[in-house]
Amino acid sequence: MIRKKKLKKPSELLNIYSQQLTRGLEEKLIPIAFHIDFTYQSAKIVTIAGYVIFRNRWILEFNEIIQQEGLEVKKVKYRYHIMDKDKQLILRYDNVPHFPKIKTHPHHKHFRDKVTESTGPGLLKVINEVETLLVKEKAKMY
C-alpha cells in the first residue's frame, strides 16, 4: 500500500525520486506486505518511511529524509533496520553520528555483535542484500 501525504507540492526532482522508489519496490518485491509513506515537508524536502515484510517474516523498517539541492537529490538522513520475526536485529544501516572512529563516519552498518563501515546504500540495494541473505538462509536448510 502506498500513501502520499501532500502537504506541499514537491519539486519535480523529488517527485521523480519518489516515483522511481515506488516503482522499484513494486517491481522488485514479492513480499508478504509493504507500506511506504511520502510526506513532503516542503517543495524540496521529503520524508519517506515504511516497512517491508519478507516471506520468511523478516521485517525491514526504513526512513529517509531526501532534500533537493540545485539539480541534485541528496539523502540527508536514513535508517534501514532489518530484524527477524522475533524482532531481533539482523542488520541496520544508518547515518546517526554516534560512531566517530569509523572511517565512513557518520555512515555505518550495525550487526548483532559489531558495527562496521558503510557507504550508505539506498533502499533498493538494502532489499537486494536482504534477498541475498534469504537465499543463503534457505540454502543452509537443505
Secondary structure, DSSP 8 states (H G I E B T S, - for coil): -EEEE-SS---HHHHHHHHHHHHHHHHH---SEEEEEEEEEETTEEEEEEEEE-TTS-EEEEEEEEEEETTEEEEEEEEEEEE-TT--EEEEEE--S--TTSTTTT-EEEESS-EEE-----HHHHHHHHHHHHHHHHHHH-
